[in-house]
Amino acid sequence: MGHLSLHVSYPNEHDRAVARELDVDPGGNIMIHGILNGWGWLGRLHRYWDWTDGCIAVTNQEMREIWSLVPNGTPISIK
């Protein structure tokens, strides 16, 4: 488990409809999270490889800041 996490409400109904049309799995369980528990010492080094399986990972310090500023229900756009 990552150090703190915010779940992203994906897929929504539109995303599921597009996936049905394309006959693909829309995925899900997307989060913005810190580094895996016990691995926080990596800090920014974690950015050198894609280890999140579709999530967005930030340093634990960054995650604490995001956690303190972003209330539940805040819209998130990922581009």
C-alpha positions, -999 to +999 in steps of 0.1 A: +000+000+000+012+035-008+018+062+017-016+080+017-038+078-014-067+096-031-089+074-052-099+087-086-135+081-096-126+064-128-142+049-148-173+070-149-204+061-171-190+078-202-157+059-198-175+026-194-197+034-225-166+041-246-149+009-234-180-011-243-180+004-278-143-006-282-149-039-265-121-033-240-119-032-202-121+004-189-098-005-160-103+011-126-090+015-090-069+045-101-052+064-073-028+093-066-005+080-039+028+082-022+056+057-023+050+021-011+052+018+027+088+011+037+102+025+005+099+062+013+136+066+014+136+064-025+121+099-026+122+113-062+142+082-074+109+064-078+102+086-109+128+067-130+106+037-136+069+031-140+059+010-110+023+021-104+002+000-128-018+030-140-018+051-108+000+084-103+028+083-077+044+112-060+069+114-031+055+110+004+061+146+011+042+157-020+014+133-011+011+148+024+007+182+008-019+170-017-037+152+011-039+184+031-052+205+002-076+183-017-109+176-001-130+145-010-151+150-041-126+174-058-128+169-096-095+156-111-085+159-148-057+136-159-043+144-193 
